[in-house]
């Protein structure tokens, strides 16, 4: 089935709403000069994207090495058959919030991918939020 | 249902096999000093990951600006309910192969996300391929 998809731009509020409902996303950051991606679970809290990781992970080390590390967080939900769905991109800075009050409890809200014990809570402060919804085209007129 | 997942490392061949069967992935690269992610469709051809984009896209501009651009390509297939599945990471370099013989035909094998006409074929030469399969745990013994 030839199904032309029409990309519809989302405003930041709609994009963050989709992100909030998503199972997980992927963070891009620079480690030793190389752009790196890691899949992670997240929760949204007061407009921050909160991640739970280990301080020895590649992300943990990068965040400890540099205050307000530049990152991009991405999530999508694309239905494999129709290829319809959405994609959200957030650029911002990531910081270690493990010492904030209640950080441990906040971290526990983030479901872990792995069995490894996690010990580092990271918050991404969004600077720019963009999103696209891939909607079914109506035959090519739009 | 509490379902502890066991991460099982994949060898490069198995990881590339999963990538080959995947619908799409995400590329991370550095643009203007900022780590960036873009979702894309891909095909595997002679162990290279081939992408089709526009020369004016953020990725297209980054690849034109720098020969052998450092990138990471990532794909995953995680079943939302059980959270079981796999994730593959490829680090390598990306180059514009639009002028290679047959590049246009190769590009057309890559299904497009969008209706926009595409004019740039990019190949990622993998340097390191890693993958994890998230298998169902058998109660915590492994």
Interface residues (C-beta under 8 A of the other chain):
Chain A: X4 X5 X6 X7 X23 X24 X26 X28 X29 X30 X33 X34 X35 X36 X37 X39 X70 X71 X72 X74 X76 X78 X80 X83 X87 X89 X91 X111 X113 X114 X115 X134 X137 X140
Chain B: X4 X5 X6 X7 X23 X24 X26 X28 X29 X30 X33 X34 X35 X36 X37 X39 X70 X71 X72 X74 X76 X78 X80 X83 X87 X89 X91 X111 X113 X114 X115 X134 X137 X140
